[in-house]
Amino acid sequence: MNRTEDGHQAPVPPGGYDLPLAPPVVRYPYPPQWVTIRSTQDWRKAGRFEKALSDLCAARKFQEVMPMRFRAIFKGDVLGVAFGHGLNLYDPKKQANRKLIYLFRNGDSTGCTVISITNEDLRILNDGQPPAKKK
C-alpha cells in the first residue's frame, strides 16, 4: 500500500486522542522530582499546623528552595516537602526543627500552609505499615 492511498495509517481510536499535541513549553527543563510521601489519608490529618511558619512562608522567609522538588501525595492533593535539617528548605531565621519534615501547600503564594510531621507520623500515614510501638 502506498502512502498516498486511503487507509495507509491506522484509524483514530474511538473517542479520539486525549493526549496533548506537545509537552508544555517551558523556558528551562523541569528538575527531577521525587514522591517522598504517599498516603490515602487527608493532608489535614497528616501532622500539626504551624501558624507561625505559615506566616513566615507567606512573607517568603520560610519556603522550599525548589518548589515541588520533593512531593507528598495525599488523597489526590500534592504538597511540597522540605526537611528540617535543611534539605530543600530556605530558612534564614533558623526556625526549623531538625527532626521534623515540613509539608507546604500553596507554598508559592501568600496563602501558604505549613504542616510539620515526624518520621513516626510518616510511618502511620503509610497504610501498609502498622503504627509504631511506643516504648
C-alpha positions in Angstrom: 0.0 0.0 0.0 1.4 3.4 -1.0 1.5 6.4 1.4 -0.9 8.3 -0.8 -3.7 5.7 -0.6 -6.5 6.0 1.9 -6.1 3.7 4.9 -2.3 3.7 4.9 -2.3 4.9 8.6 -4.1 3.2 11.5 -7.6 4.7 12.1 -8.2 7.1 15.0 -9.3 5.2 18.1 -13.0 5.6 19.3 -13.3 8.8 21.2 -10.3 10.3 19.5 -6.9 11.1 21.1 -6.9 12.8 24.5 -3.2 13.3 24.6 -1.8 16.8 24.2 -0.1 17.5 20.9 3.2 18.5 22.5 4.6 18.7 26.0 4.2 22.1 27.8 6.7 24.7 26.6 8.9 25.8 29.5 11.9 28.1 29.5 14.1 25.6 31.4 13.6 21.8 31.8 11.8 20.7 35.0 14.2 19.4 37.7 13.9 15.8 38.8 11.0 15.4 41.3 10.6 12.7 43.9 7.5 11.5 45.6 8.6 11.0 49.2 5.3 10.5 50.9 2.2 8.8 49.5 -1.0 8.3 51.6 -4.7 7.7 51.0 -5.5 9.9 54.0 -6.3 13.6 54.0 -3.4 16.0 54.3 -5.1 17.9 57.1 -4.7 14.9 59.4 -1.1 14.4 58.5 0.5 16.4 61.2 0.5 19.7 63.1 -0.5 23.0 61.5 2.3 25.6 62.0 0.7 29.1 62.2 4.0 31.0 62.8 5.8 29.1 60.0 2.8 29.6 57.6 3.1 33.4 58.2 6.8 33.3 57.5 6.1 31.3 54.4 3.6 33.9 53.2 6.4 36.5 53.7 8.8 34.4 51.8 11.1 33.8 54.8 10.4 30.1 55.2 9.9 28.2 52.0 11.1 25.5 49.7 14.3 26.1 47.7 12.9 24.3 44.7 9.1 24.1 44.8 7.8 20.6 44.4 11.3 19.0 44.2 10.1 16.6 46.8 6.4 15.7 46.8 3.8 14.3 49.2 0.6 12.9 47.7 -2.4 12.8 49.9 -5.7 11.6 48.5 -5.2 13.5 45.3 -3.6 16.6 46.7 0.1 17.2 46.0 2.1 19.1 48.6 5.8 20.2 48.5 8.2 18.7 51.0 11.2 20.2 52.8 13.3 18.7 55.6 14.1 20.5 58.9 17.8 19.6 58.6 18.0 21.9 55.6 17.3 19.8 52.5 15.2 21.9 50.1 14.5 24.4 52.9 15.1 28.2 52.8 15.1 29.2 56.5 17.3 32.3 57.1 15.8 32.9 60.6 16.6 29.3 61.7 13.0 28.5 62.7 13.0 24.8 61.6 13.3 21.9 63.9 15.9 19.5 62.6 13.9 16.4 63.4 10.7 17.4 61.5 9.5 17.2 57.9 7.6 20.2 56.6 4.8 20.0 54.1 3.9 23.1 52.0 0.5 23.6 50.5 0.4 26.6 48.1 4.0 27.3 49.0 4.4 29.8 46.2 1.6 32.1 47.3 0.6 34.3 50.3 -1.9 31.6 51.2 0.9 29.2 52.2 0.1 26.5 54.7 2.9 24.7 56.5 2.3 21.4 58.3 5.0 19.6 60.3 5.3 15.8 60.7 7.8 13.5 62.4 9.1 10.2 61.0 6.8 8.3 63.3 3.8 10.1 61.9 5.1 9.2 58.4 5.0 5.5 59.3 1.4 5.8 60.5 0.4 7.6 57.3 1.5 4.7 55.2 -1.5 2.4 55.2 0.5 -0.8 54.6 2.6 -0.5 57.8 1.4 -0.9 61.4 1.6 2.1 63.8 4.9 2.5 65.6 5.0 0.9 69.0 5.6 3.3 72.0 8.3 2.2 74.4 
